[in-house]
């Protein structure tokens, strides 16, 4: 019985020295969550749009919600310019992507053979463009899908992906 008490005392003493460890674990879980990674990608693109476009010529709207036939849709970025309206969908995805523009789902592959199915962001962006066209009543709205921090994948990513990081 004495040994059990001594072991318990050592455990509690060790725990009191590292009381902060669970908080570090929660922080890293939050940092690697899909939601946080998505927000980081959106913020990076928002920063570049704000810094790179003259505000007297361009209006940049962020996180816009518009009505659709099925409810609402959230659009990451809309740029109003003399050249038209640009609807930008941002994804902060890692790994490699496999698919084509006409497929509803793509495959996202990670190291060690892990693969997941993801929605084709070009289709998602098309729905956003349709919502903008319905809301403002004009045609000529341009689609842009920006995949932030995606691996190059030796040029084998789906057609239409032109850049894999925020340009400097």
KOLMARBA-929744 format. One record per residue (C-alpha): x, y, z; residue number from 1. Coordinates in nm, 4 decimals, decimal comma. Each point is the difference from the previous one (the first is absolute). Layout:
@east->X | north->Y | up->Z | n->NUM .
...
END
This chain:
@east->0,0000 | north->0,0000 | up->0,0000 | n->1 .
@east->0,2853 | north->0,2371 | up->0,0755 | n->2 .
@east->0,1405 | north->-0,0487 | up->-0,3484 | n->3 .
@east->-0,3349 | north->0,0930 | up->-0,1578 | n->4 .
@east->-0,0200 | north->0,3198 | up->0,2055 | n->5 .
@east->0,3577 | north->0,0912 | up->-0,0924 | n->6 .
@east->-0,0707 | north->-0,0608 | up->-0,3690 | n->7 .
@east->-0,3154 | north->0,2109 | up->0,0218 | n->8 .
@east->0,1932 | north->0,2798 | up->0,1741 | n->9 .
@east->0,2673 | north->-0,0079 | up->-0,2736 | n->10 .
@east->-0,2672 | north->0,0100 | up->-0,2698 | n->11 .
@east->-0,1786 | north->0,2961 | up->0,1599 | n->12 .
@east->0,3288 | north->0,1825 | up->0,0517 | n->13 .
@east->0,0903 | north->-0,0571 | up->-0,3662 | n->14 .
@east->-0,3456 | north->0,1160 | up->-0,1086 | n->15 .
@east->0,0304 | north->0,3186 | up->0,2048 | n->16 .
@east->0,3277 | north->0,0750 | up->-0,1776 | n->17 .
@east->-0,1675 | north->-0,0394 | up->-0,3414 | n->18 .
@east->-0,3526 | north->0,1314 | up->0,0664 | n->19 .
@east->0,0236 | north->0,2034 | up->-0,3198 | n->20 .
@east->0,0584 | north->-0,2989 | up->-0,2335 | n->21 .
@east->-0,3721 | north->-0,0616 | up->-0,0787 | n->22 .
@east->-0,0361 | north->0,3641 | up->-0,1033 | n->23 .
@east->0,2892 | north->-0,0366 | up->-0,2443 | n->24 .
@east->-0,1680 | north->-0,3091 | up->-0,1446 | n->25 .
@east->-0,3308 | north->0,1831 | up->-0,0454 | n->26 .
@east->0,1802 | north->0,2940 | up->-0,1613 | n->27 .
@east->0,1730 | north->-0,2257 | up->-0,2578 | n->28 .
@east->-0,3275 | north->-0,1831 | up->-0,0682 | n->29 .
@east->-0,1690 | north->0,3381 | up->-0,0619 | n->30 .
@east->0,2898 | north->0,1212 | up->-0,2153 | n->31 .
@east->-0,0231 | north->-0,3086 | up->-0,2233 | n->32 .
@east->-0,3788 | north->-0,0043 | up->-0,0250 | n->33 .
@east->-0,1545 | north->0,0411 | up->-0,3450 | n->34 .
@east->-0,1903 | north->0,3083 | up->0,1142 | n->35 .
@east->0,3132 | north->0,1790 | up->0,1244 | n->36 .
@east->0,1997 | north->-0,0958 | up->-0,3099 | n->37 .
@east->-0,2839 | north->0,1298 | up->-0,2179 | n->38 .
@east->-0,0095 | north->0,3307 | up->0,1848 | n->39 .
@east->0,3787 | north->0,0362 | up->-0,0309 | n->40 .
@east->-0,0214 | north->-0,0489 | up->-0,3778 | n->41 .
@east->-0,2870 | north->0,2497 | up->-0,0286 | n->42 .
@east->0,1865 | north->0,2524 | up->0,2142 | n->43 .
@east->0,3152 | north->-0,0358 | up->-0,2118 | n->44 .
@east->-0,1913 | north->0,0626 | up->-0,3224 | n->45 .
@east->-0,1918 | north->0,2874 | up->0,1615 | n->46 .
@east->0,3285 | north->0,1605 | up->0,1056 | n->47 .
@east->0,1469 | north->-0,0284 | up->-0,3492 | n->48 .
@east->-0,3164 | north->0,1378 | up->-0,1634 | n->49 .
@east->-0,0086 | north->0,2934 | up->0,2424 | n->50 .
@east->0,3679 | north->0,0799 | up->-0,0452 | n->51 .
@east->0,0177 | north->-0,0647 | up->-0,3729 | n->52 .
@east->-0,3102 | north->0,1758 | up->-0,1330 | n->53 .
@east->-0,0479 | north->0,3772 | up->-0,0115 | n->54 .
@east->-0,3046 | north->0,0749 | up->0,2175 | n->55 .
@east->-0,1002 | north->0,2919 | up->-0,2252 | n->56 .
@east->-0,0460 | north->-0,2450 | up->-0,2894 | n->57 .
@east->-0,0886 | north->-0,3305 | up->0,1688 | n->58 .
@east->-0,2455 | north->-0,0877 | up->0,2744 | n->59 .
@east->0,0766 | north->-0,3212 | up->0,1863 | n->60 .
@east->-0,2801 | north->-0,1683 | up->0,1943 | n->61 .
@east->0,0773 | north->-0,2819 | up->0,2428 | n->62 .
@east->-0,2150 | north->-0,2805 | up->0,1392 | n->63 .
@east->-0,3207 | north->0,0912 | up->-0,1873 | n->64 .
@east->-0,3191 | north->-0,2003 | up->0,0582 | n->65 .
@east->-0,2610 | north->0,0024 | up->-0,2776 | n->66 .
@east->-0,3395 | north->-0,1697 | up->-0,0316 | n->67 .
@east->-0,0411 | north->-0,3050 | up->-0,2252 | n->68 .
@east->-0,2923 | north->-0,2234 | up->-0,0929 | n->69 .
@east->0,1127 | north->-0,2404 | up->0,2754 | n->70 .
@east->0,0764 | north->0,2566 | up->0,2731 | n->71 .
@east->0,3206 | north->0,2002 | up->-0,0015 | n->72 .
@east->0,3552 | north->-0,0280 | up->-0,1284 | n->73 .
@east->0,3183 | north->0,1486 | up->0,1486 | n->74 .
@east->0,2501 | north->0,1560 | up->-0,2397 | n->75 .
@east->0,3595 | north->0,0507 | up->0,1128 | n->76 .
@east->0,0858 | north->0,3075 | up->-0,2113 | n->77 .
@east->-0,1690 | north->0,2196 | up->-0,2596 | n->78 .
@east->0,2004 | north->0,2597 | up->-0,1914 | n->79 .
@east->-0,1901 | north->0,2802 | up->-0,1763 | n->80 .
@east->0,2093 | north->0,1573 | up->-0,2745 | n->81 .
@east->-0,0236 | north->0,1853 | up->-0,3312 | n->82 .
@east->0,0733 | north->-0,3390 | up->-0,1602 | n->83 .
@east->-0,2980 | north->-0,1748 | up->0,1579 | n->84 .
@east->-0,0913 | north->-0,1801 | up->0,3177 | n->85 .
@east->0,2343 | north->-0,2758 | up->0,1181 | n->86 .
@east->-0,1259 | north->-0,2704 | up->0,2356 | n->87 .
@east->0,2898 | north->-0,1710 | up->0,1777 | n->88 .
@east->-0,0187 | north->-0,3311 | up->0,1840 | n->89 .
@east->0,2990 | north->-0,0702 | up->0,2261 | n->90 .
@east->0,1043 | north->-0,3434 | up->0,1229 | n->91 .
@east->0,2956 | north->-0,0636 | up->0,2315 | n->92 .
@east->0,0570 | north->-0,3636 | up->-0,0900 | n->93 .
@east->0,3148 | north->-0,2026 | up->0,0419 | n->94 .
@east->0,1031 | north->-0,3138 | up->-0,1789 | n->95 .
@east->-0,0693 | north->-0,0693 | up->-0,3647 | n->96 .
@east->-0,3282 | north->0,0222 | up->-0,1910 | n->97 .
@east->-0,1318 | north->-0,2302 | up->-0,2698 | n->98 .
@east->-0,3064 | north->0,0736 | up->-0,2088 | n->99 .
@east->-0,1321 | north->0,1970 | up->-0,2941 | n->100 .
@east->-0,2144 | north->0,3118 | up->-0,0325 | n->101 .
@east->-0,3118 | north->-0,2010 | up->-0,0852 | n->102 .
@east->0,0220 | north->-0,2407 | up->0,2964 | n->103 .
@east->-0,2162 | north->0,0763 | up->0,3052 | n->104 .
@east->0,2577 | north->-0,1470 | up->0,2401 | n->105 .
@east->0,3780 | north->0,0032 | up->-0,0048 | n->106 .
@east->0,2473 | north->-0,2157 | up->0,1890 | n->107 .
@east->0,2374 | north->0,1684 | up->0,2423 | n->108 .
@east->0,3046 | north->-0,2184 | up->0,0720 | n->109 .
@east->0,2382 | north->0,0345 | up->0,2927 | n->110 .
@east->0,3163 | north->-0,1795 | up->0,1000 | n->111 .
@east->-0,0171 | north->-0,3643 | up->0,1097 | n->112 .
@east->-0,2771 | north->-0,0765 | up->-0,2497 | n->113 .
@east->-0,2792 | north->0,1878 | up->0,1781 | n->114 .
@east->-0,2679 | north->0,1264 | up->-0,2408 | n->115 .
@east->-0,3238 | north->0,1918 | up->0,0489 | n->116 .
@east->-0,2763 | north->0,1119 | up->-0,2322 | n->117 .
@east->-0,0534 | north->0,3788 | up->-0,0247 | n->118 .
@east->-0,2526 | north->0,2144 | up->-0,1817 | n->119 .
@east->0,1216 | north->0,1442 | up->-0,3294 | n->120 .
@east->0,0636 | north->0,3682 | up->0,0920 | n->121 .
@east->-0,0688 | north->0,1127 | up->-0,3575 | n->122 .
@east->-0,3554 | north->-0,1331 | up->0,0292 | n->123 .
@east->-0,0396 | north->0,1727 | up->0,3345 | n->124 .
@east->0,1279 | north->0,3222 | up->-0,1552 | n->125 .
@east->-0,2434 | north->-0,0381 | up->-0,2920 | n->126 .
@east->-0,2899 | north->-0,0060 | up->0,2489 | n->127 .
@east->0,1405 | north->0,3169 | up->0,1597 | n->128 .
@east->0,0194 | north->0,1734 | up->-0,3389 | n->129 .
@east->-0,3624 | north->-0,0924 | up->-0,0719 | n->130 .
@east->-0,1035 | north->0,1519 | up->0,3359 | n->131 .
@east->0,1878 | north->0,3227 | up->-0,0817 | n->132 .
@east->-0,1575 | north->0,0183 | up->-0,3477 | n->133 .
@east->-0,3485 | north->-0,0457 | up->0,1524 | n->134 .
@east->0,0702 | north->0,2617 | up->0,2678 | n->135 .
@east->0,1409 | north->0,2765 | up->-0,2211 | n->136 .
@east->-0,1805 | north->-0,0867 | up->-0,3219 | n->137 .
@east->0,2987 | north->0,0146 | up->-0,2338 | n->138 .
@east->0,1997 | north->-0,2560 | up->-0,1906 | n->139 .
@east->0,3735 | north->-0,0001 | up->-0,0521 | n->140 .
@east->0,0920 | north->-0,1097 | up->0,3516 | n->141 .
@east->0,3405 | north->-0,1720 | up->0,0018 | n->142 .
@east->0,0932 | north->-0,3137 | up->0,1945 | n->143 .
@east->0,3283 | north->-0,0465 | up->0,1844 | n->144 .
@east->0,0966 | north->-0,2942 | up->0,2189 | n->145 .
@east->0,3129 | north->0,0543 | up->0,2067 | n->146 .
@east->0,1534 | north->-0,3059 | up->0,1635 | n->147 .
@east->0,2341 | north->0,1321 | up->0,2657 | n->148 .
@east->0,3039 | north->-0,2053 | up->0,1067 | n->149 .
@east->-0,0666 | north->-0,2975 | up->-0,2272 | n->150 .
@east->0,2891 | north->-0,2260 | up->-0,1013 | n->151 .
@east->0,1119 | north->0,0269 | up->-0,3621 | n->152 .
@east->-0,0572 | north->-0,3747 | up->-0,0538 | n->153 .
@east->0,2320 | north->-0,0008 | up->-0,3047 | n->154 .
@east->-0,2557 | north->0,1852 | up->-0,2109 | n->155 .
@east->-0,2669 | north->-0,2690 | up->0,0555 | n->156 .
@east->-0,2475 | north->0,2135 | up->0,1980 | n->157 .
@east->-0,3410 | north->0,0483 | up->-0,1646 | n->158 .
@east->-0,0224 | north->0,2350 | up->-0,2972 | n->159 .
@east->-0,0549 | north->0,3624 | up->0,0968 | n->160 .
@east->0,2299 | north->0,0058 | up->0,3022 | n->161 .
@east->0,2645 | north->0,2488 | up->-0,0972 | n->162 .
@east->0,1667 | north->0,0967 | up->0,3269 | n->163 .
@east->0,0646 | north->-0,1854 | up->0,3209 | n->164 .
@east->0,0752 | north->0,2794 | up->0,2462 | n->165 .
@east->-0,0610 | north->0,3642 | up->0,0689 | n->166 .
@east->0,2161 | north->0,1955 | up->-0,2440 | n->167 .
@east->0,2542 | north->0,2359 | up->0,1551 | n->168 .
END
